[in-house]
Each structure stands twice: as C-alpha cells, then as structure tokens.
Amino acid sequence: MSSNNAAVVEIAQTAGKFSSSIVLQADNKYIDVKSILGLFTTLVSHKDYELHIHGTDAEEAKASMTEVFAKHGLQIVVITD
C-alpha cells in the first residue's frame, strides 16, 4: 500500500507543475490528477486508465505524466487534442 501512496503523491505533484488540465478516466469516473484524494480513491481499484491532457503545456505534461505513471507500473493511454 505504501508504494501506491508514493505513486499518488508523485503523480499529483507532477501534475501540479503544469497549467494544463490533466484528468484521469477510470471506467466512468473522471478525476482531476492534481487531487490527491481523488487519486487515492481511484488508483487502488482500477487497472486501465485514460489520461486526458488539454492546455498550453500539454505536450510537456504528456511526457512527464507518462513517465511518472510508468515508473509506478501503472498503464495509461494519454489522450490530447
């Protein structure tokens, strides 16, 4: 469980560096990745995630978020405009 806590904190901190909107879709739930509480309730119970990134620094955010999710062994599909 502690490794998941580390993942949640690092994902939220990484997302917080960007002005873009970064939203995690798990099934039919949408969670602001900058919300640690939202991540805690979602990352534990799902396996396949979509990450929706929109904004001025979306490309940089996409690279960083892909890296941090992969580091923690979480599979994501990133969707940008």
N, C-alpha and C positions, 0 to 999 in steps of 0.2 A: 504493500500500500504506500510506503514512503516513496518509492520510485515514481508512483503515479502523482503523488503530491509535488515532487520535484518537477515533473513534466508540466503539471498545471501551472505552477508558478512561473516556470521559464517561458512557456507558451504565452501567458498573459503579459509578462514583462516584454517579450519580444514584440508582440502585437502593439503594445503601448508606445513603441518607438515610432510608429507610423501614423500619419494623419488619415490614411485610407480606412474605409470601413472594412472590417475583417469579421465575417460571420461564419460560424461553423454550422453545417447542416448535418444532423444525425437523424435518420428517418424523417419524421415530420416536425422535428424540433429545430429552431434556429436560435443560436446562442452567440452573443457578442463575445468574441475571443478575448477581449480586454477585460471581461468579467470573470474573476477567479471563481466566484461562487457558481456561476453558470457552467463553467468548465468542470468543476468538481462533480456536479450532478450528472454530467453528460459523458465525460471521458471514461468513466468506470463501466458503463453499461452498454457500450456500442463498439463495433469493430470498423465499420466503413463510414468514412466521413467525407463530406464535401466542404471545401473552404471557399467562400465567395469573397473576393477581394476587389474593391472598387475605390478609386481615388487617384490623386495626383502622383502618389509614390507606390502605386500598385505593383509595378514590376519588382522594385526592391523588396517590398513586403512579401511578394510571392516567393522570392528566393530565400529570404530569411525564414519564413514560416515553413516552407518545405523542408528546410534544413533542420529546424528545431523539432518538427514532428517526426522526421526520420530518425533523429538522434535518440528519441524515446520509443522507437519501434511502433509508431502509430501510422497507419496507412491513410493518406488523404488524396483526394483529387481536387486540384485547385482550379477554380473557375473565375476567369476575369473577363471583362468586356473586350 
